[in-house]
Amino acid sequence: MTTNATPAHTTGTGPTRRAAAMSGRQRVALTVLLTASFTLAVDFSILNVALPSIGTDVGFAIQNLQWIATAFALCSAGFTLLMGRVADLAGRRRMFLIGMALLGAGSLAGGLATTPALLVIARVAQGLATAIVVPAALALLLSAFPEGRAREKALGLNGSLMAAGFTTGAILGGLLTDLLSWRWAFLINVPIAVGVLIVAPLVLTESRAAARMKLDVPGAITVTAGLLALVFGLTTAAASSWANPTTVVSLAAALVFLVWFVLIERRAAHPLLPLAILARSNVSWGNLTGLVAFATETSLVFLLTLYLQQVLGFTPLAAGLSFAVLGAGTVIGGLVGPALIARFGNKTAIVGGFLVQGAATLALVLLSSSAASIWLLLGATFVGGVANLVVIVGFMVTATSGLAPDEQGLATGLTTMSQQVGITLGTPIMSAVFTAVVVGSTAPLAETVLRGVSTAIWVNGGLCIAAAVVIALFLRRRAE
């Protein structure tokens, strides 16, 4: 019988659990893997505050600035499932090192860029590096730590740093741009990549799928094309509207390619995504958990940035620093998540985390134009950040448990894709809700923005509550 969402050793009520102690080599390996993952998470948002400065220095027209973020998102989300399978076949440590080298090269090119084309190429390289490194790093982490307390602790740290990276990127981008130059948002990655490339070969052990398989080329082409079209459609919707012809065509193309991909996988001898794995409760519902968790929290940062700057009048840097409390909450959530899972089990931790996150988010509908509202914002985002990371740790543990060694790259590719698509999906959805409220409004700007943000917060918190209900109903503790 295959164990699904909550294997006996992760419920806290089953057989004796493995000790959480780590060897010295495991600690160094974990540090290397977490450093790489955190750096790539930071890269997703580190340039957001710096976009106006970049446009002025490099010559980007204001309407084209979105491509700095879009180029990264397209590649990081579009290629992650493919690269997870390539790592299974070619070797996870090898792909991890290739990805870190690509990150260093792309970051150096971005830091020295003098033309829009070179800057976009640099962001493409960083996005591809993310698609290569994150699933490889997670698979290496799983192979370094057997299922049990030590793995859950490692996954908790990984989840907290991945989520905190998005917030840290906004803060760090503002600091570097104000104190030095936006170019350091790229160049800071170069010494990190070099350090990882020096240490990683000494502490990471190569691993790959036990059985030699051919790469499913038709499946790789269709799923990559489908994900690229999906992310492009979502980012276009965020920049313009859901009714934009480019948005509609892109999302329609995504649907066609992804349906085609499913048809291919049903017949392939060596499928890129064996559909049977999605029939497992832990994989399917676990990845839905991750997608909603990342979509809600990252899009909440977007909404609150609008509130802080347009309603309370904060500067971009001050707005970014306001999220330091959220970042602290995510770190704490990553640390307490494994203990909660050990005590109550994956499913209970996820459901409880979503309920608390939803309650904290819905409390933000009480925000007003009063400066005193900042205290409500700080308190609610801290509590929501802790809860969000409990959910994310539960997602990581759930979606990667009970799998054979040759399925780990595939499973980590799916989890990486869930988080990257979630990050990309959340903002355009909340932006569309916000836009629907504010378009045509004749009220003062601050009042209009506050009404739009409040409406979107209702939707955001509602998604958390709905996810808690769905997971409570459908995520199985064990395979039937």
Summary of the structure (lengths in Angstrom):
residues: 480
radius of gyration: 21.2
end to end distance: 7.9
largest distance: 64.3
contacts: 1890
relative contact order: 0.15
helix: 80%
strand: 0%
